[in-house]
Amino acid sequence: MLGLETGYLGRLTASEEAALHKMRELFPTERSTQHIPLTDADLLRFLRAREFNCDKAATMLKNTIEWRNKIKPWEVTLESVRYVYDMNAAHFHGRDSQGRPVLWFHSKHHDPDFCEIAIKNCYYMIEKAISELKEGQEAVSVVFDLNGYSKRNRDAKFAWNAISALQNYYPERMGLCLVLNPPSFFWLMWRVIKPWLAPRTVNKIVFVGDDYAEKIRQYFSDDTIPKCLGGKYDLEPEDWIKQIYGPAPPMPKKNGKGWFSWFKSHGNKGGQEMIRSDSVSLDEAPSDAVQGFEAD
């Protein structure tokens, strides 16, 4: 196993084998009623996310089953979230250089007034990507295109829900997250969010500046990269969704709640939810983070 990370089937240390055995005793069936497989490979994802602390991994898995039973992400339909595609805000297509499915988010088209639909779409895209994993694959890639992203697009509620879901309820499912050309004010939001992310999650996030057109080719082929990012893939999300469901229906009703009002009322609670399964301590969050966010 020299040179290879342990913690995977066929690459387990004695202590990791023991932890897997203990997890299997706690979850004897290979499939729960919440549409979540519980194979040895799946149990190992939760164990790796909690550094093979079986008690913490078991808590995380129980929380995931509870969350899935409440949210039922597998029931979200493409048609119910098509507004996101009509606005060119997201797309699911292609694979990266390692063959992993890719989720694309074009944040300049995100409207915080339709946050609930965007969150539902995030769940839909993750479930869809997982369903298209090839044998032996466990992770997907995510690209956040921040070209043209402005303060009117920022949405703490969406960010919290997306990151919380990936970190706490889809452990080890994110193989890579590329953040392209973030504007200067983005780093303030990142400063707030980063302390609540597990180190394993942070290590998978790659920031690329305005030279992204060249560097993105390290991860994707030209045929996969959208034309707006310098590639050859030219099917816009709005055109793609029209091919499936026809012309866009009337715009859904806005919820009327801005990002800042949600942040002020849920920021602390959101952080607690993100760490509910012992990912990171709230004490690690910088004390001046919220004040800085508020001042902006």
N, C-alpha and C positions, 0 to 999 in steps of 0.2 A: 504493500500500500504506500510505498515511498513516493512522495511527490503528489499524492492524491488526497483530497480532503476526506476524512472519515465521516461517518454519520449516514451513509447511504447503504442500500442493500448490497451485500458483497464487500462492503468496506466498513465493517463495524468493529470497534474495539470490544474487549470483554465487558467493560462497564456499559457501553452503548447497547450491546446485546442484552444485558440484564435489564436496562431501562425499557427496551422494546418489549421484553417478556412481561415486565410489570404492567406496561400500558395495555398489552393484549389481555391480560387478566382483568383489567378495568373495563375494556371494551372488547368483549369476546366475539361479537359478530363483525363481519366485514362490511356491512352496510346498515346505516341507521335509517330511520323513517324520515329524515330531513334531507333526502337526496344528497347525502355526503358519503362517499365511499370510505371505508375504514380498513383498507388493506395495510399491510406492513409498511409499504412505501408512504402511505398517507399518515400513519402514526409517526413515522420518522420525520415528516415535515414539521409536525407540532413539537416533537422532541428537539429538533435542531433549532427551532425558533425560541426555545426556552433552555438552550444549552444543556439538554438532556437532564434537566430537572423534571422528573416524572410527575411530581405533584403539580408543578406549574403548568406543564404540558397538558395534563389531564384537565386542569381548570380551564385552560385556553380552549380545549376541545369541547368541553361542556358548554362554555359560553358561545362557541361557534354554533353548536347544535341548537341552543336556545335562540340565538339571533336568526338563524336560518328558518326556524319554526315560526318566528314572529314576522320576518320580512318576506320570506318566500321568494328569494331572488330568482329562482328558476322559473317562476311564473310570469316574470316581466316579458312582454312581447315587444318585438321590434316596432310594430305599428303603434303601440302605446307611447313610444318615445321618439317617434319619427320627427318631431319638431326639431330635435337636436341636429338631425341630418339635413332637414330643410334649411337650417341656418348655417350649414357647413361647419358646425362646431366639433364634430367628431366623426370618425370612420374606423371600421375594422377591416383591415385587408393586409395581405402579404405576410411574409415571414422574414425574420432577420437572418444574419449569416450563420446562425446556429440552428436554423429551422424552427424557431419559436414564433408563434402567432404574434401579431403586432397590433396594439391599440393606439390610434392617433387622435390627439386632441388639439384642435386649433383654437387657442384660448381667446383670440381677438373676437371670435364670434359668440363667445359665451355671454349669456345675459343672466345676471344674478336673480332677476325677477322670475326666471323659470328654473330656479335651482332644483326644485323637487323632481322635475322631469330629467334634468341632467344627472342627478343622483341615481335615479332609476335606470337611466341609460348606462351609467357606469357599472351597475350590477349586471345589466344585460350583457354588456361587452365582455366582462370578466367571465361570466358563465359560458358565453359563446366561445371565447378563446380557449377555455379549459376543455370544452367539448371537442375542440379540434386539435388538441395536443396529440402528437404522434406517440407511438409506443416508446416508453422509456423517458419521455419528456415530462417535466413537472411545472415548468415556468413559462411565462409570457413576457413580452417586452412592451414597454409603454413609452410613447413619445409625446411630450408636451411642447407644442410649437407656440412660443411666446412672441413671435413676430407681430407687431402691432397691438400687443396686449397693453391695455391702459387701465387707469384706476377705475373706470366704469365697469370693467370686466371682473375685477377682483371679487372673490366670493369665499369668505372664510367658511361658511357652512358647507359648501361643496368640497372645499379642500379637506375639511375635517372628516366628512363622511367618506370620501374617496380613500384617504390615507388610512383612516381607522379600519375600513373594510379590508384593504389589502394587507395591513399589518396584523390585525387581530383575528380576522375571519377567513383569510386566504393565505395563511403563512407559507412562506417559501414559494409563492406562486409568481412573484415578480423577479425575473432574472436580470432585468435591466430597465432603468428608467432614464431616458434622455430628456433634459430640459434645455431647449434651444433658445438662445438669444434673450435671456431674461432682462427686463428693464431694471433700472436702478432701484425703483421702489419695491420691486419683487423681493429684494433681499431683506426687507423689513418683515414681510410675511414669513419668509424662510427662517428668520431669526426666532420668530414665535413658535413655528412648527417643529423645527429641528430637535429641540430638547425632548420632545415627546416621541421621537422615533427611536426604535432600537438600532444599535450600531450596525447590525446585519442589514437593515433596511437602508440606512444612510450610505453604506458602502456600495450599494447597487445604483445609486443616483449619480449621474454624470452630467455636469453642467458644461454647455458648449456656447461660446460667444458668437459674434457675428460672422465668424469663419465656419459656421456650421455646415455650409454647403459642401465643403471638402471633407470635414471630419465625419459627417454622418455616413459617408460611404465606407467607413470602417465597419459599420454594422449592418448596412442594407445595400442591396443592389439598386441600380438606377431604375429598374422596372418596378421596384417596390416603393421608392421614394416619390411622394407626391410632387407634381410639377411645381406647386407653389414653394417647394423647398429645394428646387433645382434638379428634381428627378424627371422621370419619363411617365410616371403614373398620372394620367390626366382625367380620370373619372371623378368629378367632384361629388361629395356626399349627397348634395341636393339632387343631382342628376341620377345617382345610384338609387336613391330611395324612390324617386319618381318612376323609375323602371319597374319597381316592385309594386307600389301602391297608387301610382298615378299622381296627378297634381296635388300640391299641398292643400290641406284643409284649412279652415279659418284658424287664425292664431289662437292658441289657448289663453285663458284668462291669467293675467299676472297676479302673483300673490301679494304684491304691494309692499313687501318687506325688503329693505335694503340689507346689504351685507353687514354694515356696521351695527345696525340694531340687533342683528342675530349675534354678532360677535360679543357685544356688551352683555347680552343676557345669557349666552350659552358658552362663552369662551372658556370659563373655568370648568363648567360641566363637561364640555367637549373634551377638554384635556383629561379629565378623570375617566371618561368613557374610553378614551384611547389607551389608557394605561390600566384599565380594569383587570386585565389578566397579567399584571406584573411586568409590563414591557419596560417602562422607565419610570422612575420616581418623579412625582410632581416637584419635589424639592430641587431637582436638577434644572428646572426651567428658570431662565434668568428673571430676576425680580423686576427688572425694568422693561421687560419685553412688552407687556400689555400697555404700559404708559407710552412707550415709543410708538406702538401701533396706533394708539388713540390720538397721539399728537399729529400723526401724518394727515 
